[in-house]
């Protein structure tokens, strides 16, 4: 189930519906586990309706981290010294210097200062097939490009009119 946050009024509405249709069915509709609805019901019984509505659950989290000017300066200096580096490489360089900064913070600083992330790698396309331009030419060559163990290989089929069998020849590309 996904992490869903409900305010106290929504929880109370779910509990009221749970009295009508049952806790498990109400939990399924709300998208939470049924034991969560039981916990809400127990808190409602323990606190009372007014205290339940005023209750603010504790949601600890890491929050948004502040980037200090020293960290920003270190990020920019490392990036300017190595213009080809991306956020991960800048982070590695900073770690070698004994400075630990999250990759998210580094990316945020770099984007704010003109960093343009590279394009995602395209999926490999199907091999292209090359054929002769005009029919009934005396000689026709078909070139098939494909990869064998990450090496680009061209298969060339050379056929001549009047010859019954075609010859295949493979040439590896460097």
Beta strands, then each sheet from edge to edge (+ up, - down):
strand 1: 129-130
strand 2: 139-148
strand 3: 151-160
strand 4: 167-172
sheet 1: 1+ 2- 3+ 4-
end
